[in-house]
Amino acid sequence: MAVYAGPVQDLIDELGRLPGVGPKSAQRIAFHLLKLSKQDALRLSRAIAEVKDKVSFCRTCFNVAEGELCGICADSRRDPTVVCVVEEPRDLVAVEKTGEFHGRYHVLQGAISPIEGVGPDQLRVRELLERIEREGVTEVILCTNPNLEGEATAMYLGRLLKPLGLSVTRIASGLPVGGDLEYADELTLGRALEGRREVEG
């Protein structure tokens, strides 16, 4: 692939580090940005800078938040005894769209993936265990993605949580295996939540 003038190549290299953006896509995006007016390009850079300045992760559930707590953890109407465990904040949004869940969430910020070197220690598992004791949680719904990594994560958490005497459930089928929660429609995801099943210890 051609190497471009310094700043252009730097931009291509940085874009190429984003998930799902290969070298050709990075090049296309870079040249699209070059064609934008300076005003439009600066608006994008300001949005990135602002999100880095103002948004962090909720200290309780690790969802995105503008303060110490996200809107869901700060909402006293939510049931604190039921926690839905998801991999990423975008999965939380997908579950919220169903209107079927009224508890709280816990965002693992990933899934177990030995190939990528991600084990339980890289996820927010310890914080989940601390919450269960601290907040009197009685049910944990494992709402990880229905793919190999998501299933491995659910099995690991199931084995960890079952001895604690909790109700540990897994979302039911209805979601395609190998799919991602963020692409599921609300009806399918809502049925999967309604039909969740006990996890074997």
Secondary structure, 3 states (H helix, E strand, C coil): CCCCCHHHHHHHHHHHCCCCCCHHHHHHHHHHHHHCCHHHHHHHHHHHHHHHHHCEECCCCCCEECCCCCCCCCCCCCEEEEEEEECCHHHHHHHHHHCCCCEEEEECCCCCEHHHCECHHHCCHHHHHHHHHHHCCCEEEECCCCCHHHHHHHHHHHHHHHHHCCEEEECCCCCCCCCCHHHCCHHHHHHHHHCCEECCC
